[in-house]
Amino acid sequence: MAEDRVMLELVGVSKLYESPEGGEAAEVLRDISLEVKAGESVAIVGPSGSGKSTLLNIIGTLDRPSAGSVILDGNELSQRGEAELAQIRNREIGFIFQLHHLLPQCTVLENVLVPTLVNRQIDREEVEGQAKELLKRVGLEGRMGYRPGQLSGGERQRAAVVRALINRPKLLLADEPTGSLDRVASDTLAELLVELNQQEQVTLIVVTHSMSLAKRMGRVLELEKKWIVDSG
């Protein structure tokens, strides 16, 4: 169950991309405002080119809005410097992409531990134990020493989920996480995301074309003509 605390707030967020030829700017998002409570799960759906991934990148501070504010757990992020935003992304936001982006030369366990390397104060033995426990929870206890090329597509995505969770983020963002998977692997990953949202109480926002995945979330938002529509 979601807490009453607002984890994410967008206030009047718009995004325009300037034309390289000096022509009229392309407006992708217009005056979007929304609140997502702590522990809530939300799907963002809409046609290709509607701005779903742009919105997710703005929420995750990978891109900046042209106007408006992004507030994470009470802290306004839009005007923060790049170094500070990088720290926030590493410690407070977890990312899952359609392509897993695992390092091919590293084992599954090593890939999961990559986000922890920038924190020199961390207890290495403790975080490695945490990584192993999470990998066990997602059914990869027998794959920790494997490299990504030795895994199935679904296994690689599950490893990417664990990597996104290793720093215990406040917010988990998933951009088309089942887009490159077959139906069985997609269903398995969807069940995993719902389970982790409920058990870990991590706030989850998923951008997806898959209505079967979207319907597993607590709320569905639709991007329509640059605006957000709450579909319930």
LUMBARO-433513 format. One record per residue: x, y, z of N, C-alpha, C in turn; residue number from 1. Coordinates in steps of 0.02 Angstrom, whole numbers, padded with zeros to 5 digits, always signed. Each point is the difference from the previous one (the first is absolute). Layout:
// LUMBARO-433513
+--------+--------+--------+--------+--------+--------+--------+--------+--------+-----+
|   n.c1 |   n.c2 |   n.c3 |  ca.c1 |  ca.c2 |  ca.c3 |   c.c1 |   c.c2 |   c.c3 |   k |
+--------+--------+--------+--------+--------+--------+--------+--------+--------+-----+
|      X |      Y |      Z |      X |      Y |      Z |      X |      Y |      Z | NUM |
...
+--------+--------+--------+--------+--------+--------+--------+--------+--------+-----+
***
This chain:
// LUMBARO-433513
+--------+--------+--------+--------+--------+--------+--------+--------+--------+-----+
|   n.c1 |   n.c2 |   n.c3 |  ca.c1 |  ca.c2 |  ca.c3 |   c.c1 |   c.c2 |   c.c3 |   k |
+--------+--------+--------+--------+--------+--------+--------+--------+--------+-----+
| +00042 | -00060 | +00000 | -00042 | +00060 | +00000 | +00044 | +00062 | +00000 |   1 |
| -00018 | +00049 | -00040 | +00040 | +00061 | -00005 | -00007 | +00042 | +00063 |   2 |
| +00052 | +00035 | +00017 | -00001 | +00046 | +00057 | -00034 | +00065 | -00023 |   3 |
| -00014 | +00043 | +00050 | -00029 | +00065 | -00016 | +00052 | +00048 | -00027 |   4 |
| +00064 | -00014 | +00014 | +00054 | +00045 | -00021 | +00005 | +00002 | -00076 |   5 |
| +00006 | +00059 | -00028 | +00011 | +00007 | -00072 | +00073 | -00012 | -00015 |   6 |
| +00015 | -00050 | -00041 | +00069 | -00015 | -00018 | +00023 | +00041 | -00059 |   7 |
| -00045 | +00009 | -00050 | +00018 | +00037 | -00060 | -00055 | +00050 | -00016 |   8 |
| +00021 | +00061 | -00016 | -00049 | +00050 | -00022 | +00028 | +00037 | -00061 |   9 |
| -00040 | +00004 | -00052 | +00016 | +00041 | -00058 | -00047 | +00059 | +00000 |  10 |
| +00028 | +00060 | -00010 | -00040 | +00061 | +00001 | +00012 | +00038 | -00066 |  11 |
| -00050 | +00001 | -00043 | +00004 | +00039 | -00062 | +00058 | -00018 | -00045 |  12 |
| +00016 | -00064 | -00006 | +00058 | -00021 | -00039 | -00015 | +00002 | -00075 |  13 |
| +00041 | +00036 | -00037 | -00004 | +00003 | -00073 | +00069 | -00015 | -00029 |  14 |
| +00001 | -00024 | -00062 | +00063 | -00014 | -00033 | -00005 | +00019 | -00073 |  15 |
| +00047 | +00043 | -00021 | +00006 | +00019 | -00070 | +00071 | -00016 | -00023 |  16 |
| +00005 | -00022 | -00063 | +00065 | -00011 | -00030 | +00010 | +00051 | -00055 |  17 |
| +00054 | +00038 | +00005 | +00014 | +00051 | -00050 | +00018 | -00031 | -00067 |  18 |
| -00021 | +00031 | -00054 | +00016 | -00024 | -00067 | +00073 | +00017 | -00016 |  19 |
| +00039 | -00049 | -00024 | +00071 | +00014 | -00017 | +00007 | +00052 | -00056 |  20 |
| -00052 | +00008 | -00041 | +00002 | +00048 | -00055 | -00028 | +00068 | +00021 |  21 |
| -00016 | +00007 | +00064 | -00027 | +00064 | +00024 | -00074 | +00010 | -00013 |  22 |
| -00035 | -00054 | -00018 | -00071 | +00005 | -00013 | -00040 | -00005 | +00065 |  23 |
| -00063 | -00015 | -00007 | -00044 | -00004 | +00058 | +00018 | -00059 | +00045 |  24 |
| +00002 | +00012 | +00066 | +00017 | -00053 | +00047 | -00055 | -00053 | +00001 |  25 |
| +00020 | -00062 | +00011 | -00047 | -00056 | +00004 | -00021 | -00009 | +00073 |  26 |
| -00065 | +00007 | +00013 | -00026 | -00009 | +00068 | -00019 | -00073 | +00010 |  27 |
| +00030 | -00031 | +00051 | -00012 | -00071 | +00013 | -00048 | -00009 | +00059 |  28 |
| +00009 | +00040 | +00053 | -00041 | -00004 | +00060 | -00025 | +00070 | +00017 |  29 |
| -00062 | +00004 | +00025 | -00028 | +00066 | +00015 | -00033 | +00001 | +00069 |  30 |
| +00028 | +00038 | +00045 | -00032 | +00017 | +00064 | -00026 | -00062 | +00037 |  31 |
| +00045 | -00048 | +00010 | -00019 | -00063 | +00034 | +00010 | +00007 | +00075 |  32 |
| -00052 | -00014 | +00037 | +00004 | -00001 | +00073 | -00030 | -00066 | +00025 |  33 |
| +00035 | -00032 | +00047 | -00026 | -00061 | +00029 | +00036 | -00014 | +00066 |  34 |
| -00032 | -00042 | +00041 | +00029 | -00022 | +00063 | +00000 | -00076 | +00001 |  35 |
| +00055 | -00028 | +00025 | +00005 | -00072 | +00010 | +00020 | -00011 | +00072 |  36 |
| -00040 | -00038 | +00037 | +00013 | -00010 | +00071 | +00053 | -00055 | +00011 |  37 |
| +00031 | +00002 | +00057 | +00051 | -00050 | +00018 | -00031 | -00069 | -00001 |  38 |
| +00033 | -00047 | -00033 | -00023 | -00068 | -00004 | -00051 | -00013 | -00054 |  39 |
| -00020 | +00051 | -00037 | -00049 | -00008 | -00053 | +00032 | -00030 | -00062 |  40 |
| -00041 | -00034 | -00041 | +00023 | -00024 | -00066 | -00042 | +00033 | -00054 |  41 |
| +00034 | +00028 | -00050 | -00033 | +00039 | -00052 | +00026 | -00022 | -00068 |  42 |
| -00045 | -00009 | -00048 | +00018 | -00012 | -00070 | -00015 | +00062 | -00040 |  43 |
| +00045 | +00017 | -00046 | -00011 | +00054 | -00048 | -00003 | -00031 | -00069 |  44 |
| -00057 | +00008 | -00034 | -00010 | -00030 | -00066 | -00014 | +00055 | -00051 |  45 |
| +00001 | -00019 | -00063 | -00012 | +00048 | -00053 | +00033 | -00023 | -00064 |  46 |
| -00019 | +00027 | -00056 | +00029 | -00021 | -00065 | +00074 | +00018 | -00005 |  47 |
| +00034 | -00032 | -00047 | +00070 | +00018 | -00013 | +00005 | +00073 | -00019 |  48 |
| +00051 | +00033 | +00028 | +00010 | +00070 | -00015 | -00041 | +00048 | +00042 |  49 |
| -00036 | -00027 | +00050 | -00042 | +00043 | +00042 | +00039 | +00035 | +00055 |  50 |
| +00063 | -00021 | +00011 | +00041 | +00033 | +00050 | +00007 | -00039 | +00065 |  51 |
| -00019 | -00064 | -00001 | +00004 | -00040 | +00062 | +00071 | -00006 | +00026 |  52 |
| +00046 | -00018 | -00044 | +00070 | -00008 | +00022 | +00030 | +00068 | +00019 |  53 |
| -00019 | +00053 | -00035 | +00024 | +00067 | +00018 | -00023 | +00017 | +00070 |  54 |
| -00063 | -00014 | +00016 | -00026 | +00014 | +00067 | +00038 | -00041 | +00052 |  55 |
| +00013 | -00063 | -00014 | +00036 | -00043 | +00048 | +00071 | +00026 | +00010 |  56 |
| +00032 | +00022 | -00054 | +00068 | +00027 | +00005 | +00002 | +00064 | +00042 |  57 |
| -00052 | +00041 | -00006 | -00004 | +00061 | +00041 | -00011 | -00019 | +00074 |  58 |
| -00044 | -00048 | +00012 | -00010 | -00023 | +00069 | +00065 | -00026 | +00030 |  59 |
| +00038 | -00037 | -00041 | +00062 | -00030 | +00024 | +00061 | +00045 | -00004 |  60 |
| -00010 | +00064 | -00017 | +00052 | +00052 | -00006 | +00051 | -00015 | -00054 |  61 |
| -00017 | -00044 | -00047 | +00044 | -00010 | -00058 | -00009 | +00055 | -00052 |  62 |
| -00055 | +00037 | +00006 | -00015 | +00057 | -00042 | -00032 | +00053 | +00044 |  63 |
| +00003 | +00062 | -00023 | -00028 | +00056 | +00039 | -00063 | +00026 | -00034 |  64 |
| -00050 | +00020 | +00039 | -00060 | +00030 | -00031 | +00016 | +00069 | -00026 |  65 |
| -00036 | +00021 | -00051 | +00007 | +00069 | -00024 | -00034 | +00049 | +00048 |  66 |
| -00051 | -00025 | +00035 | -00035 | +00039 | +00051 | -00028 | -00048 | +00051 |  67 |
| -00012 | +00026 | +00061 | -00030 | -00041 | +00051 | +00050 | -00030 | +00049 |  68 |
| -00026 | -00037 | +00049 | +00040 | -00027 | +00054 | -00008 | -00075 | +00007 |  69 |
| +00054 | -00033 | +00019 | +00000 | -00071 | +00018 | +00021 | -00004 | +00073 |  70 |
| -00043 | -00028 | +00041 | +00012 | -00002 | +00072 | +00000 | -00073 | +00023 |  71 |
| +00057 | -00024 | +00025 | +00008 | -00068 | +00024 | +00005 | -00001 | +00075 |  72 |
| -00050 | -00029 | +00032 | -00001 | -00006 | +00073 | +00011 | +00068 | +00034 |  73 |
| -00032 | +00052 | -00028 | +00004 | +00067 | +00029 | +00057 | +00043 | -00024 |  74 |
| +00044 | -00028 | -00041 | +00059 | +00037 | -00024 | -00008 | +00018 | -00073 |  75 |
| +00002 | +00064 | -00016 | -00006 | +00024 | -00069 | +00065 | -00014 | -00038 |  76 |
| -00005 | -00032 | -00058 | +00059 | -00024 | -00036 | +00018 | +00039 | -00062 |  77 |
| -00048 | +00038 | -00027 | +00009 | +00029 | -00067 | +00061 | +00046 | -00005 |  78 |
| +00018 | +00033 | +00054 | +00054 | +00049 | -00003 | +00066 | -00025 | +00031 |  79 |
| +00003 | -00063 | +00017 | +00061 | -00028 | +00030 | +00055 | -00007 | -00053 |  80 |
| +00062 | +00003 | +00022 | +00057 | -00009 | -00044 | +00008 | -00073 | -00022 |  81 |
| +00039 | -00011 | -00052 | +00007 | -00067 | -00028 | +00031 | -00049 | +00050 |  82 |
| +00050 | +00023 | +00038 | +00033 | -00045 | +00047 | -00049 | -00023 | +00054 |  83 |
| -00040 | +00047 | +00025 | -00049 | -00018 | +00051 | -00054 | -00046 | -00028 |  84 |
| -00022 | +00014 | -00061 | -00049 | -00043 | -00031 | +00026 | -00071 | -00011 |  85 |
| +00064 | -00006 | -00017 | +00030 | -00066 | -00009 | -00002 | -00040 | +00066 |  86 |
| +00013 | +00034 | +00056 | -00004 | -00033 | +00065 | -00071 | -00022 | +00016 |  87 |
| -00048 | +00044 | -00015 | -00071 | -00017 | +00012 | -00021 | -00060 | -00042 |  88 |
| +00021 | +00000 | -00064 | -00017 | -00057 | -00043 | +00030 | -00065 | +00027 |  89 |
| +00060 | +00003 | +00025 | +00034 | -00060 | +00023 | -00032 | -00027 | +00065 |  90 |
| -00019 | +00045 | +00045 | -00021 | -00022 | +00066 | -00076 | -00002 | +00011 |  91 |
| -00037 | +00039 | -00039 | -00071 | +00007 | +00015 | -00046 | -00024 | -00056 |  92 |
| +00027 | -00011 | -00061 | -00040 | -00020 | -00057 | +00030 | -00062 | -00033 |  93 |
| -00041 | -00050 | -00010 | +00021 | -00060 | -00037 | -00029 | +00000 | -00069 |  94 |
| +00039 | -00022 | -00050 | -00022 | +00001 | -00070 | +00001 | -00071 | -00029 |  95 |
| -00055 | -00016 | -00036 | -00003 | -00062 | -00039 | -00020 | +00020 | -00071 |  96 |
| +00041 | -00020 | -00049 | -00013 | +00019 | -00070 | -00021 | -00062 | -00041 |  97 |
| -00024 | +00012 | -00060 | -00019 | -00055 | -00045 | +00061 | -00044 | -00014 |  98 |
| +00057 | +00032 | -00012 | +00063 | -00036 | -00008 | +00035 | +00000 | +00068 |  99 |
| +00022 | -00057 | +00022 | +00024 | -00008 | +00069 | +00062 | +00040 | +00017 | 100 |
| +00043 | +00015 | -00050 | +00062 | +00038 | +00010 | +00046 | -00032 | +00052 | 101 |
| +00000 | -00067 | +00004 | +00048 | -00034 | +00043 | +00068 | +00000 | -00033 | 102 |
| +00052 | +00003 | +00039 | +00069 | -00001 | -00026 | +00018 | -00072 | -00019 | 103 |
| +00016 | -00012 | -00064 | +00009 | -00070 | -00023 | +00060 | -00034 | +00031 | 104 |
| +00050 | +00038 | +00022 | +00060 | -00031 | +00027 | -00006 | -00017 | +00074 | 105 |
| -00054 | +00022 | +00032 | -00010 | -00009 | +00072 | -00051 | -00056 | +00013 | 106 |
| +00007 | -00033 | +00057 | -00049 | -00050 | +00021 | -00065 | +00035 | +00021 | 107 |
| -00052 | -00039 | +00009 | -00064 | +00027 | +00024 | +00010 | +00036 | +00066 | 108 |
| +00034 | -00031 | +00047 | +00011 | +00031 | +00065 | +00040 | +00065 | -00007 | 109 |
| +00051 | +00000 | -00041 | +00040 | +00060 | -00010 | -00041 | +00056 | -00031 | 110 |
| -00044 | -00017 | -00047 | -00043 | +00049 | -00031 | -00047 | +00032 | +00051 | 111 |
| -00028 | -00041 | +00043 | -00046 | +00025 | +00051 | +00036 | +00049 | +00047 | 112 |
| +00063 | -00012 | +00014 | +00038 | +00040 | +00047 | +00028 | +00065 | -00030 | 113 |
| -00003 | +00008 | -00066 | +00028 | +00059 | -00033 | -00025 | +00066 | +00030 | 114 |
| -00066 | +00009 | +00012 | -00022 | +00064 | +00028 | +00026 | +00016 | +00069 | 115 |
| +00026 | -00050 | +00036 | +00025 | +00012 | +00067 | +00073 | +00024 | +00001 | 116 |
| +00034 | -00003 | -00057 | +00072 | +00013 | -00002 | +00018 | +00072 | +00016 | 117 |
| -00046 | +00047 | -00014 | +00016 | +00070 | +00011 | -00003 | +00019 | +00074 | 118 |
| -00030 | -00043 | +00041 | -00006 | +00014 | +00072 | +00056 | -00036 | +00037 | 119 |
| +00051 | +00038 | +00018 | +00058 | -00030 | +00033 | -00012 | -00016 | +00073 | 120 |
| -00054 | +00026 | +00028 | -00014 | -00011 | +00071 | -00041 | -00064 | +00012 | 121 |
| -00021 | -00031 | -00054 | -00046 | -00057 | +00006 | +00036 | -00061 | +00027 | 122 |
| -00035 | -00042 | +00037 | +00026 | -00063 | +00026 | -00004 | -00051 | -00057 | 123 |
| +00057 | -00017 | -00030 | +00001 | -00043 | -00059 | -00029 | -00070 | +00015 | 124 |
| +00015 | -00027 | +00057 | -00025 | -00066 | +00017 | -00076 | +00001 | +00008 | 125 |
| -00024 | +00053 | +00031 | -00073 | +00005 | +00011 | -00037 | +00009 | -00066 | 126 |
| +00026 | +00043 | -00044 | -00036 | +00013 | -00063 | +00004 | -00061 | -00047 | 127 |
| +00055 | -00037 | +00003 | +00004 | -00061 | -00040 | -00050 | -00052 | +00024 | 128 |
| -00009 | -00004 | +00066 | -00050 | -00045 | +00027 | -00070 | +00020 | -00021 | 129 |
| -00012 | +00065 | -00001 | -00065 | +00026 | -00022 | -00012 | -00017 | -00074 | 130 |
| +00052 | +00008 | -00041 | -00005 | -00016 | -00071 | -00017 | -00074 | -00010 | 131 |
| +00033 | -00043 | +00036 | -00012 | -00072 | -00006 | -00071 | -00018 | +00022 | 132 |
| -00024 | +00033 | +00052 | -00068 | -00013 | +00024 | -00051 | +00022 | -00052 | 133 |
| +00010 | +00058 | -00030 | -00046 | +00024 | -00052 | +00002 | -00045 | -00061 | 134 |
| +00059 | -00022 | -00020 | +00005 | -00045 | -00057 | -00035 | -00067 | +00014 | 135 |
| +00005 | -00022 | +00062 | -00036 | -00061 | +00019 | -00075 | +00011 | -00005 | 136 |
| -00024 | +00059 | +00021 | -00071 | +00014 | -00001 | -00028 | +00001 | -00071 | 137 |
| +00040 | +00019 | -00048 | -00024 | +00003 | -00070 | +00018 | -00063 | -00039 | 138 |
| +00024 | -00052 | +00035 | +00012 | -00064 | -00032 | +00066 | -00005 | -00036 | 139 |
| +00049 | +00042 | +00018 | +00065 | -00001 | -00034 | +00057 | -00023 | +00045 | 140 |
| -00018 | -00037 | +00054 | +00053 | -00021 | +00046 | +00050 | -00046 | -00034 | 141 |
| -00021 | -00036 | -00051 | +00045 | -00045 | -00036 | +00035 | +00032 | -00059 | 142 |
| -00010 | +00065 | -00009 | +00028 | +00035 | -00058 | +00048 | +00057 | +00020 | 143 |
| +00017 | +00005 | +00064 | +00040 | +00058 | +00023 | +00068 | +00004 | -00034 | 144 |
| +00030 | -00056 | -00016 | +00066 | +00000 | -00031 | -00003 | +00000 | -00076 | 145 |
| -00060 | +00000 | -00029 | -00007 | +00001 | -00072 | +00010 | +00071 | -00027 | 146 |
| +00019 | +00004 | -00063 | +00002 | +00064 | -00035 | -00065 | +00010 | -00040 | 147 |
| -00017 | +00062 | -00017 | -00064 | +00013 | -00033 | -00012 | -00042 | -00062 | 148 |
| +00052 | -00014 | -00039 | -00008 | -00039 | -00061 | -00021 | -00072 | +00013 | 149 |
| +00006 | -00023 | +00062 | -00020 | -00068 | +00018 | -00071 | -00003 | +00027 | 150 |
| -00034 | +00056 | +00002 | -00068 | +00004 | +00029 | -00052 | +00007 | -00054 | 151 |
| -00062 | -00019 | +00016 | -00056 | +00015 | -00044 | -00019 | +00074 | +00006 | 152 |
| -00042 | +00024 | -00046 | -00022 | +00069 | +00003 | -00035 | +00017 | +00065 | 153 |
| -00043 | -00045 | +00022 | -00036 | +00011 | +00063 | +00047 | +00002 | +00060 | 154 |
| +00050 | -00044 | +00000 | +00049 | -00001 | +00054 | +00041 | +00065 | +00002 | 155 |
| +00018 | +00025 | -00059 | +00038 | +00063 | -00002 | -00042 | +00058 | +00028 | 156 |
| -00065 | +00001 | -00016 | -00042 | +00053 | +00026 | -00009 | -00006 | +00075 | 157 |
| -00004 | -00060 | +00026 | -00006 | -00009 | +00072 | +00064 | +00023 | +00035 | 158 |
| +00058 | -00014 | -00031 | +00062 | +00025 | +00028 | +00001 | +00077 | +00000 | 159 |
| -00026 | +00030 | -00054 | -00003 | +00073 | -00004 | -00046 | +00029 | +00053 | 160 |
| -00054 | -00035 | +00017 | -00045 | +00022 | +00053 | +00038 | +00001 | +00067 | 161 |
| +00037 | -00053 | +00014 | +00038 | -00003 | +00062 | +00052 | +00056 | +00003 | 162 |
| +00033 | +00012 | -00056 | +00049 | +00055 | -00002 | -00034 | +00067 | +00016 | 163 |
| -00061 | +00009 | -00025 | -00036 | +00063 | +00013 | -00020 | +00007 | +00073 | 164 |
| -00005 | -00056 | +00035 | -00023 | +00001 | +00070 | +00057 | +00000 | +00051 | 165 |
| +00061 | -00012 | -00022 | +00055 | -00014 | +00046 | +00014 | +00057 | +00049 | 166 |
| -00012 | +00062 | -00021 | +00012 | +00056 | +00046 | -00064 | +00021 | +00037 | 167 |
| -00050 | -00044 | -00001 | -00063 | +00012 | +00035 | -00029 | +00069 | -00019 | 168 |
| -00017 | +00010 | -00064 | -00024 | +00065 | -00022 | -00070 | +00016 | +00027 | 169 |
| -00016 | +00064 | +00002 | -00067 | +00022 | +00019 | -00049 | -00010 | -00059 | 170 |
| +00027 | +00005 | -00060 | -00041 | +00000 | -00061 | +00030 | -00047 | -00051 | 171 |
| -00041 | -00044 | -00028 | +00023 | -00047 | -00052 | -00036 | +00018 | -00065 | 172 |
| +00039 | +00014 | -00053 | -00026 | +00019 | -00064 | +00015 | -00054 | -00051 | 173 |
| -00051 | -00022 | -00037 | +00009 | -00053 | -00049 | -00027 | +00023 | -00068 | 174 |
| +00044 | +00002 | -00050 | -00018 | +00023 | -00067 | -00007 | -00060 | -00047 | 175 |
| -00061 | -00019 | -00016 | -00014 | -00058 | -00043 | +00039 | -00062 | +00023 | 176 |
| -00005 | -00019 | +00064 | +00043 | -00054 | +00026 | -00014 | -00068 | -00032 | 177 |
| -00060 | -00010 | -00028 | -00016 | -00065 | -00031 | +00001 | +00003 | -00076 | 178 |
| +00022 | +00057 | -00028 | -00004 | +00012 | -00072 | +00038 | -00049 | -00042 | 179 |
| +00054 | -00028 | +00025 | +00042 | -00046 | -00040 | -00008 | -00073 | +00022 | 180 |
| -00051 | -00014 | +00042 | -00008 | -00067 | +00027 | -00059 | -00036 | -00032 | 181 |
| +00002 | -00067 | +00001 | -00058 | -00038 | -00022 | -00053 | +00001 | +00055 | 182 |
| -00058 | -00029 | -00015 | -00057 | +00008 | +00045 | +00013 | -00031 | +00069 | 183 |
| +00030 | -00059 | +00001 | +00012 | -00033 | +00065 | +00048 | +00041 | +00042 | 184 |
| +00055 | +00023 | -00030 | +00048 | +00041 | +00036 | -00031 | +00067 | +00021 | 185 |
| -00042 | +00028 | -00043 | -00034 | +00063 | +00016 | -00045 | -00008 | +00061 | 186 |
| -00038 | -00055 | +00002 | -00045 | -00012 | +00056 | +00040 | -00010 | +00065 | 187 |
| +00055 | -00036 | -00006 | +00042 | -00013 | +00059 | +00029 | +00066 | +00027 | 188 |
| +00023 | +00043 | -00045 | +00028 | +00064 | +00021 | -00054 | +00045 | +00030 | 189 |
| -00059 | +00000 | -00030 | -00055 | +00041 | +00026 | -00018 | -00022 | +00071 | 190 |
| -00004 | -00065 | +00011 | -00015 | -00026 | +00067 | +00055 | +00021 | +00050 | 191 |
| +00063 | -00002 | -00023 | +00055 | +00020 | +00043 | -00005 | +00073 | +00020 | 192 |
| -00014 | +00044 | -00049 | -00005 | +00071 | +00015 | -00056 | +00015 | +00051 | 193 |
| -00057 | -00033 | -00010 | -00056 | +00009 | +00047 | +00019 | -00024 | +00069 | 194 |
| +00033 | -00058 | +00004 | +00020 | -00029 | +00064 | +00050 | +00046 | +00036 | 195 |
| +00049 | +00026 | -00037 | +00050 | +00043 | +00031 | -00031 | +00066 | +00022 | 196 |
| -00046 | +00026 | -00039 | -00035 | +00061 | +00019 | -00037 | -00010 | +00066 | 197 |
| -00033 | -00057 | +00007 | -00040 | -00013 | +00060 | +00043 | -00017 | +00061 | 198 |
| +00052 | -00041 | -00011 | +00041 | -00023 | +00055 | +00052 | +00051 | +00022 | 199 |
| +00031 | +00034 | -00048 | +00052 | +00048 | +00016 | -00028 | +00070 | +00010 | 200 |
| -00064 | +00010 | -00020 | -00033 | +00065 | +00005 | +00039 | +00054 | -00038 | 201 |
| +00033 | -00020 | -00055 | +00033 | +00048 | -00043 | -00051 | +00029 | -00047 | 202 |
| +00000 | +00065 | -00008 | -00046 | +00034 | -00046 | +00020 | -00019 | -00071 | 203 |
| -00048 | -00022 | -00040 | +00014 | -00028 | -00066 | -00038 | +00038 | -00054 | 204 |
| +00036 | +00023 | -00051 | -00030 | +00031 | -00059 | +00024 | -00037 | -00062 | 205 |
| -00047 | -00026 | -00039 | +00016 | -00041 | -00059 | -00028 | +00034 | -00062 | 206 |
| +00043 | +00011 | -00050 | -00022 | +00022 | -00066 | -00006 | -00063 | -00043 | 207 |
| -00057 | -00010 | -00032 | -00009 | -00062 | -00037 | -00052 | +00007 | -00055 | 208 |
| +00008 | -00041 | -00053 | -00052 | -00009 | -00051 | -00046 | -00058 | +00019 | 209 |
| +00021 | -00040 | +00049 | -00035 | -00061 | +00018 | -00057 | +00015 | +00049 | 210 |
| -00061 | -00008 | -00022 | -00056 | +00012 | +00045 | -00005 | -00054 | +00054 | 211 |
| +00024 | -00061 | -00015 | -00001 | -00052 | +00051 | +00046 | +00018 | +00058 | 212 |
| +00058 | +00030 | -00015 | +00044 | +00024 | +00052 | -00030 | +00061 | +00035 | 213 |
| -00027 | +00046 | -00038 | -00029 | +00061 | +00029 | -00055 | -00016 | +00049 | 214 |
| -00042 | -00049 | -00016 | -00057 | -00016 | +00043 | +00021 | -00031 | +00066 | 215 |
| +00063 | -00022 | +00005 | +00025 | -00027 | +00063 | +00020 | +00056 | +00049 | 216 |
| +00007 | +00061 | -00026 | +00018 | +00056 | +00042 | -00062 | +00028 | +00036 | 217 |
| +00012 | +00036 | +00054 | -00056 | +00027 | +00039 | -00037 | +00056 | -00035 | 218 |
| +00034 | +00034 | -00046 | -00032 | +00056 | -00035 | +00029 | +00004 | -00071 | 219 |
| -00042 | +00018 | -00048 | +00022 | +00006 | -00070 | -00010 | +00072 | -00023 | 220 |
| +00054 | +00031 | -00025 | -00003 | +00067 | -00028 | +00012 | -00005 | -00074 | 221 |
| -00036 | +00039 | -00039 | +00008 | -00001 | -00072 | +00025 | +00068 | -00024 | 222 |
| +00054 | -00002 | -00039 | +00025 | +00061 | -00032 | -00038 | +00009 | -00065 | 223 |
| -00036 | +00055 | -00006 | -00042 | +00011 | -00057 | +00006 | +00073 | -00022 | 224 |
| +00028 | +00011 | -00059 | +00009 | +00067 | -00027 | +00036 | +00046 | +00049 | 225 |
| +00057 | -00027 | +00028 | +00045 | +00038 | +00044 | -00026 | +00009 | +00070 | 226 |
| -00060 | -00027 | +00014 | -00030 | +00007 | +00067 | -00005 | -00069 | +00033 | 227 |
| -00006 | +00000 | +00067 | -00011 | -00061 | +00038 | -00075 | -00008 | +00014 | 228 |
| -00026 | -00061 | -00013 | -00069 | -00017 | +00017 | +00002 | -00059 | +00048 | 229 |
| -00034 | +00006 | +00057 | -00002 | -00054 | +00049 | -00054 | -00049 | -00021 | 230 |
| +00022 | -00062 | -00018 | -00047 | -00051 | -00023 | -00027 | -00043 | +00057 | 231 |
| +00020 | +00017 | +00063 | -00024 | -00039 | +00057 | +00049 | -00054 | +00020 | 232 |
+--------+--------+--------+--------+--------+--------+--------+--------+--------+-----+
***
